[in-house]
Amino acid sequence: MLTYYISPSGMALRSPSGPPKVGQKARLEKDLSSNVKPLEEMAEALAKGQRLMGLDLGSKTIGLALSDVSLTVASPLETIKRTKFQADAARLIALAGTHGVGGLVIGLPLNMDGTEGPAAQSARSFARNLEKLSALPVSFWDERLSTAAVTRTLIEADASRARRAELVDKMAASYILQGALERLRAARSG
């Protein structure tokens, strides 16, 4: 039987030394009762040829990125303009089916001190609601400063303000997914 613990950034991880502490256990069971899985476990469960999809959840848009089948490189896919949850989820699920996605990596916007604020709670809520419509496993990835890093890169590339607005969400999703893929690569090699 696997045991898990909650890392300081709110991720569910395999425990190297037994069960989680009592205070962490209730929150962990809440997360793991859904499709939320530790990143490494989700990747191990992927069928050959399946990809991961990265999500950058914003209040007005959802940026999407897609990994290659070898889980090495993340590429921006598209930006969904948010309307109602059902419509957004339907588009997301359709794209996941089209591209052979076996799991979702959702950016978790933690506060700079590692605590969860309203945006992180919104991301967790999105995952819980999505679970009712899809069996795709979900992993959260710390996305602090991802949009800022992408915006800085686009400014350095001399992208116009309009072009930055068009690209930033899907590029932030790619940035989030690439971080998760690099974590998987490090876990496999060491």
Sine and cosine of phi, psi and omega as CSV:
sin_phi,cos_phi,sin_psi,cos_psi,sin_omega,cos_omega
0.00,0.00,0.72,-0.70,0.03,-1.00
-0.99,0.11,0.61,-0.79,0.14,-0.99
-0.89,-0.45,0.47,-0.88,-0.09,-1.00
-0.77,-0.63,0.33,-0.94,0.16,-0.99
-0.65,-0.76,0.31,-0.95,0.03,-1.00
-0.99,-0.10,0.84,-0.54,0.03,-1.00
-0.96,0.29,0.22,-0.98,0.02,-1.00
-0.85,0.53,-0.43,0.90,0.01,-1.00
-1.00,0.01,0.10,1.00,0.08,-1.00
1.00,-0.01,0.18,0.98,-0.01,-1.00
-1.00,0.02,0.57,-0.82,0.09,-1.00
-1.00,0.08,0.84,-0.54,-0.05,-1.00
-0.79,-0.62,0.39,-0.92,0.11,-0.99
-0.91,0.40,0.63,-0.78,-0.02,-1.00
-1.00,0.01,0.81,-0.59,0.05,-1.00
-0.98,0.18,-0.20,0.98,-0.12,-0.99
-0.61,-0.79,0.76,0.65,0.12,-0.99
0.99,-0.10,-0.20,-0.98,-0.12,-0.99
-0.95,0.32,0.33,-0.94,0.03,-1.00
-0.93,0.36,0.31,-0.95,0.06,-1.00
-0.93,0.37,0.37,-0.93,-0.08,-1.00
-0.83,0.56,-0.71,0.71,-0.02,-1.00
-0.89,0.45,-0.50,0.87,-0.03,-1.00
-1.00,0.06,-0.42,0.91,-0.14,-0.99
-0.88,0.48,-0.69,0.73,-0.04,-1.00
-0.89,0.46,-0.69,0.72,-0.01,-1.00
-0.92,0.40,-0.66,0.76,0.00,-1.00
-0.88,0.47,-0.73,0.68,0.00,-1.00
-0.87,0.48,-0.58,0.82,0.04,-1.00
-0.89,0.45,-0.71,0.70,-0.01,-1.00
-0.93,0.37,-0.71,0.70,-0.10,-1.00
-0.98,0.17,-0.12,0.99,0.08,-1.00
-0.97,0.25,-0.26,0.96,0.04,-1.00
-0.99,-0.14,-0.37,-0.93,0.03,-1.00
-0.99,0.12,0.10,0.99,-0.03,-1.00
-0.96,0.29,0.81,-0.58,-0.03,-1.00
-0.75,-0.66,0.46,-0.89,0.17,-0.99
-0.87,0.49,0.56,-0.83,-0.09,-1.00
-0.81,0.59,-0.74,0.67,-0.04,-1.00
-0.89,0.46,-0.66,0.75,0.01,-1.00
-0.91,0.42,-0.67,0.74,0.01,-1.00
-0.89,0.46,-0.69,0.72,-0.03,-1.00
-0.91,0.42,-0.63,0.78,0.02,-1.00
-0.89,0.45,-0.52,0.86,-0.05,-1.00
-0.99,0.12,-0.13,0.99,-0.01,-1.00
-0.92,0.39,0.67,-0.74,0.11,-0.99
-0.96,0.29,0.38,-0.93,0.01,-1.00
-0.85,0.53,0.74,-0.67,0.03,-1.00
1.00,0.03,-0.08,1.00,0.04,-1.00
-0.99,0.14,0.44,-0.90,-0.03,-1.00
-0.91,-0.42,0.15,-0.99,0.18,-0.98
-0.94,-0.34,0.53,-0.85,0.06,-1.00
-0.89,-0.46,0.75,-0.66,0.04,-1.00
-0.99,-0.14,0.62,-0.79,0.00,-1.00
-0.81,-0.59,0.75,-0.66,0.16,-0.99
-0.93,-0.38,0.98,-0.22,-0.07,-1.00
-1.00,0.08,0.88,-0.47,0.10,-0.99
-0.91,-0.41,0.11,-0.99,0.00,-1.00
-0.96,0.28,-0.43,0.90,-0.04,-1.00
-0.92,-0.39,-0.37,0.93,-0.05,-1.00
-0.62,-0.78,0.28,-0.96,0.14,-0.99
-0.81,-0.59,0.91,-0.42,0.06,-1.00
-0.99,0.11,0.68,-0.73,-0.02,-1.00
-0.85,-0.53,0.61,-0.79,0.09,-1.00
-0.68,-0.74,0.37,-0.93,-0.08,-1.00
-0.76,-0.66,0.67,-0.74,0.09,-1.00
-1.00,0.06,0.26,-0.96,0.18,-0.98
-0.99,0.17,0.15,-0.99,-0.08,-1.00
-0.94,0.33,-0.32,0.95,0.05,-1.00
-1.00,0.05,0.03,1.00,0.02,-1.00
0.84,0.54,0.71,0.71,0.00,-1.00
-0.91,-0.41,-0.65,0.76,-0.13,-0.99
-0.81,-0.59,0.70,-0.71,0.08,-1.00
-0.98,-0.21,0.65,-0.76,0.03,-1.00
-0.78,-0.62,0.64,-0.77,0.07,-1.00
-0.87,0.49,0.63,-0.78,-0.02,-1.00
-0.93,-0.36,-0.91,0.40,0.01,-1.00
-0.27,-0.96,0.17,-0.99,0.07,-1.00
-0.88,-0.47,0.82,-0.58,0.05,-1.00
-1.00,-0.07,0.82,-0.57,0.11,-0.99
-0.98,0.22,0.86,-0.51,-0.09,-1.00
-0.93,0.36,0.67,-0.74,0.11,-0.99
-0.80,-0.60,-0.97,-0.25,0.10,-1.00
-0.98,-0.21,0.46,-0.89,-0.06,-1.00
-0.82,0.57,-0.72,0.70,-0.05,-1.00
-0.84,0.54,-0.70,0.71,-0.01,-1.00
-0.93,0.37,-0.67,0.74,0.03,-1.00
-0.89,0.46,-0.71,0.70,-0.01,-1.00
-0.91,0.41,-0.65,0.76,0.02,-1.00
-0.87,0.49,-0.69,0.72,0.03,-1.00
-0.90,0.44,-0.70,0.71,0.01,-1.00
-0.87,0.49,-0.73,0.68,-0.01,-1.00
-0.91,0.41,-0.63,0.77,0.04,-1.00
-0.89,0.46,-0.71,0.71,0.02,-1.00
-0.90,0.43,-0.63,0.77,0.03,-1.00
-0.88,0.48,-0.67,0.74,0.03,-1.00
-0.91,0.41,-0.68,0.74,0.00,-1.00
-0.88,0.48,-0.62,0.79,-0.11,-0.99
-0.99,-0.17,0.13,0.99,0.04,-1.00
0.92,0.40,0.68,0.74,-0.03,-1.00
-0.99,0.15,0.73,-0.69,0.01,-1.00
-0.94,-0.34,-0.04,1.00,0.01,-1.00
-0.14,-0.99,0.41,-0.91,-0.03,-1.00
-0.91,-0.42,0.67,-0.75,0.12,-0.99
-0.92,-0.39,0.94,-0.33,-0.06,-1.00
-0.98,-0.19,0.79,-0.61,0.06,-1.00
-0.91,0.42,0.77,-0.64,0.02,-1.00
-0.95,-0.30,0.97,-0.26,-0.09,-1.00
-0.98,0.20,0.99,0.10,0.01,-1.00
-0.97,0.24,0.42,-0.91,0.14,-0.99
-0.93,0.36,0.28,-0.96,-0.04,-1.00
-0.88,0.48,-0.43,0.90,0.03,-1.00
-1.00,0.04,0.09,1.00,0.05,-1.00
1.00,-0.01,-0.07,1.00,0.02,-1.00
-0.99,0.12,0.26,-0.96,0.02,-1.00
-0.99,-0.17,0.79,-0.61,0.07,-1.00
-0.96,-0.29,-0.26,-0.96,-0.03,-1.00
-0.86,0.51,-0.60,0.80,-0.02,-1.00
-0.92,0.39,-0.64,0.77,0.04,-1.00
-0.92,0.39,-0.64,0.76,0.05,-1.00
-0.89,0.46,-0.60,0.80,0.05,-1.00
-0.91,0.42,-0.65,0.76,0.03,-1.00
-0.90,0.43,-0.67,0.74,0.04,-1.00
-0.91,0.42,-0.62,0.78,0.04,-1.00
-0.90,0.44,-0.67,0.74,0.05,-1.00
-0.84,0.54,-0.71,0.70,0.00,-1.00
-0.89,0.45,-0.68,0.74,0.03,-1.00
-0.89,0.46,-0.67,0.74,0.01,-1.00
-0.93,0.36,-0.60,0.80,0.01,-1.00
-0.92,0.40,-0.53,0.85,0.01,-1.00
-0.84,0.54,-0.52,0.85,0.00,-1.00
-0.94,0.35,-0.32,0.95,-0.08,-1.00
-0.93,-0.37,-0.31,0.95,-0.09,-1.00
-0.53,-0.85,0.57,-0.82,0.04,-1.00
-1.00,-0.03,0.11,0.99,0.01,-1.00
-0.87,0.50,0.77,-0.64,0.07,-1.00
-0.94,0.35,0.46,-0.89,-0.06,-1.00
-0.80,-0.60,0.65,-0.76,0.17,-0.98
-0.81,-0.59,0.58,-0.82,0.08,-1.00
-0.99,-0.15,0.55,-0.83,0.03,-1.00
-0.73,-0.69,0.75,-0.66,0.00,-1.00
-0.86,0.52,0.89,-0.46,-0.07,-1.00
-0.93,-0.37,0.34,0.94,-0.01,-1.00
-0.78,0.62,0.76,-0.65,0.08,-1.00
0.92,0.39,0.20,0.98,-0.01,-1.00
-0.90,0.44,-0.71,0.70,-0.01,-1.00
-0.91,0.41,-0.63,0.78,0.03,-1.00
-0.90,0.44,-0.67,0.74,0.00,-1.00
-0.90,0.43,-0.68,0.73,0.00,-1.00
-0.92,0.40,-0.68,0.74,0.01,-1.00
-0.87,0.49,-0.68,0.73,0.04,-1.00
-0.86,0.51,-0.69,0.73,0.02,-1.00
-0.89,0.46,-0.68,0.73,0.00,-1.00
-0.92,0.39,-0.60,0.80,0.06,-1.00
-0.91,0.42,-0.69,0.72,0.03,-1.00
-0.88,0.47,-0.51,0.86,0.03,-1.00
-0.99,0.12,0.08,1.00,0.03,-1.00
0.89,0.46,0.57,0.82,0.06,-1.00
-0.97,0.26,0.64,-0.77,0.01,-1.00
-0.92,0.39,0.30,-0.95,0.02,-1.00
-0.85,0.53,-0.67,0.74,0.01,-1.00
-0.90,0.43,-0.66,0.75,0.01,-1.00
-0.92,0.39,-0.63,0.77,0.05,-1.00
-0.88,0.47,-0.70,0.72,0.00,-1.00
-0.87,0.49,-0.58,0.82,-0.01,-1.00
-0.95,0.32,-0.57,0.82,-0.14,-0.99
-0.99,-0.16,-0.43,0.90,-0.25,-0.97
-0.86,0.51,-0.64,0.77,-0.08,-1.00
-0.94,0.35,-0.73,0.69,0.00,-1.00
-0.95,0.32,-0.49,0.87,0.07,-1.00
-0.95,0.30,-0.57,0.82,0.08,-1.00
-0.91,0.41,-0.62,0.78,0.07,-1.00
-0.88,0.47,-0.64,0.77,0.04,-1.00
-0.91,0.41,-0.64,0.76,0.04,-1.00
-0.88,0.47,-0.69,0.72,0.02,-1.00
-0.89,0.45,-0.77,0.64,-0.02,-1.00
-0.89,0.45,-0.64,0.77,0.01,-1.00
-0.89,0.46,-0.63,0.78,0.07,-1.00
-0.87,0.49,-0.67,0.74,0.03,-1.00
-0.91,0.40,-0.66,0.75,0.01,-1.00
-0.90,0.44,-0.63,0.78,0.04,-1.00
-0.91,0.41,-0.58,0.81,0.08,-1.00
-0.90,0.44,-0.68,0.74,0.04,-1.00
-0.89,0.45,-0.67,0.74,0.01,-1.00
-0.88,0.47,-0.68,0.73,0.01,-1.00
-0.91,0.42,-0.61,0.79,0.01,-1.00
-0.92,0.39,-0.60,0.80,0.00,-1.00
-0.95,0.32,-0.58,0.82,-0.08,-1.00
-1.00,0.02,-0.24,0.97,-0.07,-1.00
-0.65,-0.76,0.00,0.00,0.00,0.00
